[in-house]
């Protein structure tokens, strides 16, 4: 890694235990790797726009107002999804 800087961070005993467990189980090779992975996830969450409750309600209402769906069962939905995946087709608007 180029341009690496060391940073000191104070953690609770619980977090230290979690870090050590992640390394001891082989999930990560070092505690630094655990921290870097956590920071990458944090960065994604900060930069990814979150849908607000009001927007979610608007979309829900829009869906309800659009009328009944084409498919009557979850089995029919899955069958259509598999068909589309196999053919490479996108959903119709």
C-alpha positions as CSV (number, residue, x, y, z in Angstrom):
1,X,0.0,0.0,0.0
2,X,1.4,3.3,-1.0
3,X,0.9,6.5,1.0
4,X,-0.2,4.7,4.2
5,X,-0.6,6.6,7.4
6,X,-0.9,5.1,10.9
7,X,-3.8,6.4,13.0
8,X,-4.4,5.6,16.6
9,X,-8.0,4.8,17.5
10,X,-9.5,4.1,20.9
11,X,-11.9,1.2,20.9
12,X,-14.2,-0.4,23.5
13,X,-13.3,-3.9,24.8
14,X,-16.2,-5.2,22.8
15,X,-14.8,-3.9,19.5
16,X,-11.3,-5.1,20.3
17,X,-12.7,-8.6,21.0
18,X,-14.6,-8.5,17.7
19,X,-11.5,-7.4,15.8
20,X,-9.4,-10.2,17.4
21,X,-12.1,-12.8,16.7
22,X,-12.3,-11.8,13.0
23,X,-8.5,-12.4,12.7
24,X,-8.4,-15.6,14.8
25,X,-11.2,-17.2,12.7
26,X,-9.3,-16.4,9.5
27,X,-12.0,-14.1,8.2
28,X,-9.3,-11.4,8.0
29,X,-5.5,-11.5,8.1
30,X,-5.0,-8.5,10.4
31,X,-7.0,-6.1,12.6
32,X,-5.9,-3.3,10.1
33,X,-7.7,-5.3,7.4
34,X,-10.9,-5.4,9.5
35,X,-10.8,-1.7,10.1
36,X,-10.1,-0.9,6.4
37,X,-13.0,-3.1,5.4
38,X,-15.3,-1.4,7.9
39,X,-14.2,2.0,6.6
40,X,-14.9,1.0,3.0
41,X,-18.5,0.0,4.0
42,X,-18.9,3.3,6.0
43,X,-17.7,5.3,2.9
44,X,-20.3,3.5,0.7
45,X,-23.1,4.2,3.2
46,X,-22.1,7.9,3.4
47,X,-22.0,8.4,-0.4
48,X,-25.0,6.3,-1.4
49,X,-28.2,8.3,-1.3
50,X,-30.7,6.9,1.1
51,X,-34.4,6.8,0.2
52,X,-36.4,8.8,2.6
53,X,-39.5,7.7,4.4
54,X,-41.6,10.3,2.4
55,X,-40.2,9.0,-0.9
56,X,-40.9,5.4,0.2
57,X,-44.5,6.3,1.0
58,X,-44.9,8.0,-2.3
59,X,-43.6,5.0,-4.2
60,X,-45.9,2.7,-2.1
61,X,-48.9,4.8,-2.9
62,X,-48.0,4.9,-6.6
63,X,-47.8,1.1,-6.7
64,X,-51.1,0.7,-5.0
65,X,-52.7,3.3,-7.3
66,X,-51.4,1.4,-10.4
67,X,-53.9,-1.4,-9.8
68,X,-53.5,-5.1,-9.3
69,X,-50.3,-6.8,-10.5
70,X,-50.1,-9.2,-13.4
71,X,-49.0,-12.1,-11.3
72,X,-51.3,-13.7,-8.7
73,X,-48.8,-15.8,-6.8
74,X,-45.2,-15.7,-5.7
75,X,-44.6,-18.8,-7.8
76,X,-45.8,-16.9,-10.9
77,X,-43.5,-14.0,-10.1
78,X,-40.5,-16.4,-9.7
79,X,-41.3,-18.2,-12.9
80,X,-41.4,-14.9,-14.8
81,X,-38.1,-13.7,-13.1
82,X,-36.4,-17.0,-14.2
83,X,-37.7,-16.6,-17.7
84,X,-36.4,-13.0,-17.9
85,X,-33.0,-14.0,-16.5
86,X,-32.7,-16.9,-19.0
87,X,-33.6,-14.6,-21.9
88,X,-31.7,-11.6,-20.7
89,X,-34.8,-9.4,-21.0
90,X,-35.5,-6.5,-18.7
91,X,-38.8,-5.9,-17.0
92,X,-41.4,-3.9,-18.8
93,X,-42.2,-0.4,-17.3
